[in-house]
Amino acid sequence: MTSPDTEPHSLYAAREPIFPRRVKGTFRTLKWWLLALMLGAYYLAPWIRWDRGPALPDQAVLLDLANRRFFFFMIEIWPHEFYFVAGLLIMAGLGLFLFTSAAGRVWCGYACPQTVWTDLMILVERWVEGDRNARLRLHRQKWNAEKVRKRAVKWTLWFLIGLATGGAWVFYFTDAPTLLKDLVTGQAHPIAYTTIFVLTATTFLFGGFFREQVCIYACPWPRIQAAMMDEDTITVAYRDWRGEPRGKLHKGEPTVGQGDCIDCMACVNVCPMGIDIRDGQQLACITCGLCIDACNDTMDKIGKPRGLIDYLALTDETRERAGAAPKSVWKHVFRPRTILYTVLWAGVGIALVVALFLRSDIDVNVTPVRNPTFVTLSDGTIRNTYDVRLRNKLGEDHSYAITITSAADLALRIEGRDDNIVTVPANETFSTRVYLEAAPGSAAAEAERSDVRIWVGADVGNARVHHDTVFNGKGQ
């Protein structure tokens, strides 16, 4: 039993802030290019214009929730075409599985929004407070004029980044120039201000303060990724059979029996997650490759071969320990698991492209009125009633002719019209009631049901669609 005077050991450990050191190299350069590309696309996309004609918005990328449409350059997605969005989400999931299976958490290390914005926040922090050692000193020193000034400047810049992030997000949902004017003049909807405030606060906190804690404690992906990885997955690893035993490098002294690792801690100091990759693969590792750049730089300085820390697979470890050459990258990447993910991903993509090109510019929906299924007019004519909805996706007002084809002798009439032509405004849905009538004593009037095809054709071009339904007779 525990003595009443003995306090139980606490499992809580206070967070130690991480101050990554600046590093140069292949992977750091790649991350900078990807950061600039992704942030540039995110911030600038709402301001790109795309001419769709006078009746449609000219914003290239627009989630028009008010009119329930999604515009992406020349593509327009309507609510009933949500399967396109679902297909894109499926492709995103399969793509994540594919990249994880091939190269571990490359999404986390290079493209995850948390990583991208954290990199940007750290860059600002380095500009204001200096590199790692300077930031450590500032963190440990007491509050004074210098610390207040630098923290105020840094937090202000973080806030502006968060504000730009939240502001860019709301621009995707309405015309960007108009919304910007309304935001500045205080005339925007409260939802816009609320959204900007929430995203500004989360970007400021997640990218500036929480950083690696979001990846370790909040994100579920580190705990899921193992299901997509196997012994051929390429990930960041330390060649301990080459680096051990570690030892400091002393100029002019022999290093007999010592490994290539000189325990310089460069790999640890540049890690944004604060881990030591030499301890093996860990849940917190996002495989960003910065430790590879740092270690390669050290190896160059001491005249040792690069690759002490590198992208490699477990099968490479077994082969290299036995003195054999590692597998080629392509043999790691192209294996049954990744090929399956690629086939599924490509299949969904091809299906979406085919569906995109095969869809019609006219949508028609025909709903027979079944209460009653038919009515008998005073002269004995049998009438069926149908509710017809037309959606004009051509971008301009158009007239549409409604006709029928059937083996039965039927007459078509549109409620409230003398002809069979209706006009539908651009990008709107028009509902009307259509009557099909069979003369007294005709085959259609006496039969239980007759097949009918209702056609809708535009007044320009050859846009024409049909809907199959039935005509109900007396069935005698």
N, C-alpha and C positions, 0 to 999 in steps of 0.2 A: 504493500500500500504506500501511497505517496504521503509523506509527512505534511501535516497541515501548514507547516512553516515554509514548505517548498512550493514556489509558484510553478505552474506548468509551463513547459517550453512553448514559446510562441512560434507558430508556423508562418507568421507574416514577416516579410522582408521588405523594407522600404526600397523604393526604386532609386537606383543610381543613374543619374542622367548620362546619356551617351553623347560624346562629342567626337564624331568621326573625323579623322585627319584627311586632308586633301590628298588625292592620289591621281596620277596620270597613267594612262595606258589604254589598251584596246577596248576593254569593256567599259571603262569610264567614259571614253569618247562615244562609244555606241549608246550609252545611256543618255548622254547629253543630246545627241542627235534625236533619239526617240522622244525625249522630254520636249524638245523644241517643236518637233513635228506634231505630237499629240496635243500639247497645250495650244499651239498655233491653230490647229484644226478646231479645237473646242471653243476658243475665244473668237475666232474669225468667221466660222461657218454661218452664224445667224445674219451676218452682214453681206453675204454673197447674194446677188440678185439673179433671178432667172425669169425671163419673160414667158408667161403662159397665156397671154391674151388679156383683154380688158376685164373679163369676168372672174379672174382668178388672182390670188396673191402672187407677188413677184419675188418672194423670199425663197431661196433655193432649198433650204431645209426648214420645214415648219410643221410643228405638231398642232394643227388647228383643231383644238378640242371643242371650240364653240360650234364649228360646223362639222365636227366628227370626221376629219380627214387628216391624212399624213402626206406631206409633200417632201420628196427627195429628188431634187433636180427635175428630170423629165418624168419621174414616177409619181403617181398619185394613188394612194391606198385609201379605200373606203371602209366604213365600219364592217360591212359584211365580208370584207377581204382580210379579216384579222389573221387568217391562216398564214399570210405572208409574214406578219410579225412573229407569230408562233414558230414558223419555220426558221426565221433568223435567230430566235432564241435557242432553238434546238441546235442550229449550226454553231452558235457561240459555245454552247455546252460541249458539243463534240470536239470543237476546236481546242477547248481547254483540256479535255481528256487527251487529245492527240499530242499537244505540246508537252503536257505533264508526263505522259508515257515516254516521250522521246528524250526530253531534256529537263525533267524535274520541274521546279517551280519558276520557270522562266517568265511566266505571266507575272508572278509576284515581284520578281526582281527587276523587270523592265517596263511593264505596261500597266500594272495595277494603279488605279488613281491614288491610293494611299501612298504608294512608293513614289509616284511622280510628284505629288504635291509636297511630300516630305523632303524629297531632293531639292525642290525649289525653296522650301523654307530653310533648309540647311545652307543652301547657297547664300541666301540673304543674311543668315546668321554669321556666316564666314566673312562676308563683305563688311559687316558692321563691327564684329567683335574680334576678327582675326581667326587664325587657324586653331588647331586643337589645343595646343598648350596655352594660348592666350585666352581661349574660352574657358578652359579649366581654371585658370587663375582668376578670371572674372567671376566665375561661379562660386569660388571659395572665399573671395574677399568680401568684406562687410560692405553694406550699402553706403555708397558715397556719391559724389556728384558725377564721377565718371560712369559708375555702374548704372545710375538712374538714367543718364543721358543715353548710353548705348542700349539699354533695355527699352527705353521709350522709343528710340528710332527703330529698333528691330521689331517691336510689337506693332508699331504703326505700319511698317511695311508689310508685316504678316496680315494685319487687318485689311489693308488695301488689296492684297492678293485674295483674301477670302471674299471681299466685296466684289471684286472682279469675277470671281468664280460663281457666286450666287447670282450676280447680275447677268452673266452670260447664260446661265441656265434658263432664266425666265424669258430671255429673248427668243428661245426656241419655240415658244408657245403662242406668240403673236408677232405682229410686224415690229421688227427691232427698232427702226428709227422712231416710229410713233410711240412705242413704249418708253424709249429713252427720254423723249420729250416729256411724256406724262410723269415719269419718275422724277425728273428734275423739277418740274413745276408743281409736284404734289398732287397730280390728278389721276395717278394710277390706282388701280383697284387695291384694296387692303391685302388681298391674297398675294399680290406681287411683292409688296413690301415685306410681308410675313415670310414668304419663301426666301427672299434675299437675306433676311436676317438669320433664318435658321441655317442656310447654307454657308453664310459668312461665319457664323459661330462654330459650326462643325469643322469647316476647313481650318479656321484659326486654331482650334483646340486639337484636332486630330493630326494635322500636319506640323504644328508648332510645338505642342506639349506631349501628346500621347504617343505619337510616332510608333516605335516598335511594339508598344503595348497593344495597339489595335491589331497588329499582325499576330501576336502571340496569344492574346486572351479573347479578343472579340471576333476575329475571323475564323470561320470553321474550316477553311480550305486546308490549312496545315494538317488537320486531323483526317481529312478525306483523301488527300493526295496519294497516300500510300497504296490505296486500292488500284491506282493507275500505274504504279511504278513496279519494276522488277529488277533483276540483277543486271539487265542490259540498259537500263535507263542511265543516261549521261547526267551527272550532277557534279557539283563542286566537291572535291575531296583532296585530302592531304596524303601524299605518298610517304607514309611513315617508314616503309622499308628502305627508303632512300634518305629520309631526313633524320632518323634516330640512330644513335643517341644524340640529343641536342647538346650544343655547347657554344660558348662565346668564342668569337673569332679574335685572337690576339695576334697582332702584327709581328711577324718574324718568328712565331712559334709553330711547330708542326701540329697537325690536327689528325694524327693517326687514330683510327678507330672512332672518329667522330662523324656524325652524319652531316648532311648539307644544311640542316636547319641551325641557324646561329641564335635562335631565340630572341630575335630583334623585336618581336611583338608588332611588327608592321601590319601583319594580317589582322590582328585584333584591333589595332588602332584605327583602321579604315573601315571596319565593319559597322554598317548602320544599325545592326541588331545587337552589337556588343558581345558576340560569341567568339570562341576560339575554334576555328574549323579543324585544328589539329586534334581536337578531342573527338572527332568523328562527325558523321552526319547528325544534325539536330533539328528538332521541330522548328526552331526559330530561324533557321537558315533560309533565305529567300533566293539563293543561288544567283546573286547579282554579279558575281565575278570580280568585285573590287579587291578581294583578298588575293586573287590571282595576279592582278596588276601590281599590287604592293610587293608580293613575294618575287615576282619576276624582276622588278626593279632592284630588289636586294640581291638576287642571284647575279644580275648583270654587274653589280658593283663589286662582288666578291669573286667574280670569275667562275661561277658555277652554272651548270645548264639550267635553263628555264624549265618550268613545269613541276616544281616541287609541290605546288598547289595548282590544281588544274581541273578542267572538266573531264571526268572519266567515270567508268562504270565499275560495278563490283567484279564483273568478269575480267576487266582489265587488271584489277588488283591481283587476282589469282594467276593470271598469265605472266604479269611482270615479276611477281615474286618468284616464279619458276624460271625466270630469265627469258621468257618468250616476248615477242613484240605484241603490243595491244592490237585489238581489232580496229579496223577502219571505222570512221564515224558513220559511214553509210550502212555498214553492217549492224551497227547499234540502232540506227534510226529505222531502217526498213526491216521489220520483223513482223510476225503475224498480228500482234496486238496493234501496232501502229498502222499497219495496212488495213486492218478492219476498221479502225477509227477513220482513216482517210476515205475508204470506200463509202462508209455511212455519211460522212460529212459532204463528200462530193455528190452523193445521191440526192441528199436533201437540197443542195444548192442547185443542181441541174433541174430537179422537179420544180423549184421556185421560179427559175428562169423560164422554163417551158410554160408554166402557168401564167407568168407575167405576159408573155407574148401571145398566148392563146385567149386571154380574156377579152370580152367584147366591150365596146364603148357604150352599149345599151344593156341595161339590166331590166328584165321583166319578171314579175311575179304574179301568178294567176291563182286566185283562191275562189273555188266554187262556193256559192252560198248554199248551204245544205239545210236550211230551215225556212221553207221546205226545199226538197231536192228539185222540184219543178212546180210550175203553176199552169193551170189551164185557163186560157183567156176566153172571153165570151164567145168568140167564133170557133173555139175548139183548138186553137193554136197552143202547142206545148212550148213553154218558155223556161230556159235555165238562166240563172243570174250568176255573174262572175265579178269579183272585185279584182281589178287589174292595177298594178303599180308599175310605173315606168321611171327609171332613173337615167337621166341624161348626163353622161360623163364626157361629152364632146367639147365642153368649154364655151359653147355658144348656144343661144336659143335655137331649137329645131322642132320641126313638125314631124309627126310619126303617123304612118298609116297602119291601122290594125285590120288584118284580114284573117281568114281561116282557110284551112284545107281539111277536107273530110270526105269519106266515101258517102256519107249521108248528105241529104239535101237540106242544108241549114242556112238561115239568114242571120246576119250579124247587125246589131244596132248598138250605138253608144248612147248612153243616157244623156239627154239634153242637147244632142247634136243631130244635124241632118245628114252629115257625112261621117266617114269613119276615120277622120284625121283629128289628132290632138296635138297641141303645142306644149312643149315642156321647156321651162326656163333652164338656162345653163346650170349644170351642177346641182340640180334639184330633183326631188322625187315628186311625181305627179300621180294621183290616184283618181281612178274613174270607175264607173260601173258599166259592164258590157252585158248585153242580152243576146243569147242565141235562141232562135225560134225555129220550130219544125211545123210545117203545115199540117192541118188536121188529116188524119188517115195516112200520112207518109210513113215510110219505113222507120225513120228516126223517131217519130212520135209514138209508134206502136212498139218499138224495140225497148228492151230494158236499159241498154246503154249503147252509145256509139262513140268511137274514138274521134277526137278532134285535135287539131294542131292550130294554135293561135299564133299568128306571125305579127311581128312588129318591125317595120322598116323605116329608116330615117329618110328625110327628103333629099339628102345629099350623100354622095358616095354610095357604097354598097353595104353599109352597116345594117344588118338584119339578124334578128334573133327569133327564136320560137319557144313555145311552151306547150307541152302535151297535156291534155286533160280529157274529160269525157262529157258527153251529153246524156242526160238521164231522161228516158221516155216512160211511158205508162207501163211497159213491160208485160203486155197482154199477149 
